[in-house]
Amino acid sequence: MELKEVIGKRQSVRKFKADDVPNDDIREMIDAARVAPSGKNMQNWHFVVVKNKGLMHKVAEVIRNKNEEIAKRMDGVDREKSDRFRKFADRFTLFFLDAPALIIVMTQTYIPSGYNEYELIGADPHLLDDLLSHRNPGMQSLGAAIEHLYLRAVDLGYGCCWLTSANYAAGAIEELVRTEAGFRDETYYMAALIALGVPDGEPKSPGRKPLEEIYTLVE
Ligand SMILES: Cc1cc2nc3c(=O)[nH]c(=O)nc-3n(C[C@H](O)[C@H](O)[C@H](O)COP(=O)(O)O)c2cc1C
């Protein structure tokens, strides 16, 4: 497919057919992520691709438990908000169970340029936090890699959904990554999940801002 067509076809897919995603196709997608640009060429990513249904159920279970733990604690504070959270969590954090593959996206901390230097000169902590949290190049690099993977998946006839809503369960998922998936490098932590498979139906786009709203041209 032409790149423009792939970009136009990409949609978040939350319903999947049962069809397998062959390992050769998965390698193609990871290879697309591999060549993405990254700050200082750090390549701060590792993709744990789970096709094992037992492990996918375990990931879902830890997310479900966390959803319920948060909702229960919210019950005592604001029932309306906890009900809303339950509905949101049911809809947006667990649908990957229908997908034939789940990618657990692991990353490493990226110390931005200027951070160590700021620290050395005793700069205001909010400047350090600003570099690390708001503009962090590590997350920007990871986004580039995920999008490469995503577009190659679409190119090969698959669909994905990028998921960060379940990141509050990251600690428990990382534990599964180490104990059950065998990726034990503790310098890595989870940043996102990706549900992957053959789309079942045509998802509807939630729409976009008009072009004029998102850029400023200075000639
Ligand atoms: C960083 C990121 C996190 C996302 N997290 C979730 C998520 O947790 N659950 C979900 O259902 N969709 C998630 N999405 C999908 C977005 O909701 C979706 O991209 C957006 O609504 C635009 O729709 P489209 O992808 O179909 O064009 C995420 C997308 C991105 C880029």
The ligand as an SDF file (V2000), in Angstrom:
LIG
                    3D

 31 33  0  0  0  0  0  0  0  0999 V2000
   -1.0700    7.1120   23.5560 C   0  0  0  0  0  0  0  0  0  0  0  0
   -2.4310    6.5330   23.2360 C   0  0  0  0  0  0  0  0  0  0  0  0
   -3.1370    5.8910   24.2430 C   0  0  0  0  0  0  0  0  0  0  0  0
   -4.3850    5.3060   23.9780 C   0  0  0  0  0  0  0  0  0  0  0  0
   -5.0190    4.5880   24.9590 N   0  0  0  0  0  0  0  0  0  0  0  0
   -6.1690    3.9580   24.6790 C   0  0  0  0  0  0  0  0  0  0  0  0
   -6.7740    3.0980   25.6460 C   0  0  0  0  0  0  0  0  0  0  0  0
   -6.2740    2.9150   26.7460 O   0  0  0  0  0  0  0  0  0  0  0  0
   -7.9220    2.4580   25.3260 N   0  0  0  0  0  0  0  0  0  0  0  0
   -8.5090    2.6200   24.1010 C   0  0  0  0  0  0  0  0  0  0  0  0
   -9.5540    2.0100   23.8610 O   0  0  0  0  0  0  0  0  0  0  0  0
   -7.9700    3.4320   23.1490 N   0  0  0  0  0  0  0  0  0  0  0  0
   -6.8090    4.0780   23.4050 C   0  0  0  0  0  0  0  0  0  0  0  0
   -6.2020    4.8510   22.4480 N   0  0  0  0  0  0  0  0  0  0  0  0
   -6.8450    5.0370   21.1470 C   0  0  0  0  0  0  0  0  0  0  0  0
   -7.4370    6.4430   21.0060 C   0  0  0  0  0  0  0  0  0  0  0  0
   -8.6350    6.5150   21.7430 O   0  0  0  0  0  0  0  0  0  0  0  0
   -7.6700    6.7240   19.5170 C   0  0  0  0  0  0  0  0  0  0  0  0
   -6.4230    6.7430   18.8490 O   0  0  0  0  0  0  0  0  0  0  0  0
   -8.3550    8.0760   19.2680 C   0  0  0  0  0  0  0  0  0  0  0  0
   -9.6400    8.0890   19.8380 O   0  0  0  0  0  0  0  0  0  0  0  0
   -8.4770    8.3670   17.7720 C   0  0  0  0  0  0  0  0  0  0  0  0
   -9.1710    7.3110   17.1210 O   0  0  0  0  0  0  0  0  0  0  0  0
   -8.5120    6.4880   15.9160 P   0  0  0  0  0  0  0  0  0  0  0  0
   -7.2510    5.8680   16.4450 O   0  0  0  0  0  0  0  0  0  0  0  0
   -9.5180    5.4370   15.5480 O   0  0  0  0  0  0  0  0  0  0  0  0
   -8.2180    7.4280   14.8110 O   0  0  0  0  0  0  0  0  0  0  0  0
   -4.9580    5.4310   22.6890 C   0  0  0  0  0  0  0  0  0  0  0  0
   -4.2310    6.0870   21.6740 C   0  0  0  0  0  0  0  0  0  0  0  0
   -2.9840    6.6150   21.9460 C   0  0  0  0  0  0  0  0  0  0  0  0
   -2.1970    7.2540   20.8240 C   0  0  0  0  0  0  0  0  0  0  0  0
  1  2  1  0
  2  3  1  0
  2 30  2  0
  3  4  2  0
  4  5  1  0
  4 28  1  0
  5  6  2  0
  6  7  1  0
  6 13  1  0
  7  8  2  0
  7  9  1  0
  9 10  1  0
 10 11  2  0
 10 12  1  0
 12 13  2  0
 13 14  1  0
 14 15  1  0
 14 28  1  0
 15 16  1  0
 16 17  1  0
 16 18  1  0
 18 19  1  0
 18 20  1  0
 20 21  1  0
 20 22  1  0
 22 23  1  0
 23 24  1  0
 24 25  2  0
 24 26  1  0
 24 27  1  0
 28 29  2  0
 29 30  1  0
 30 31  1  0
M  END
$$$$
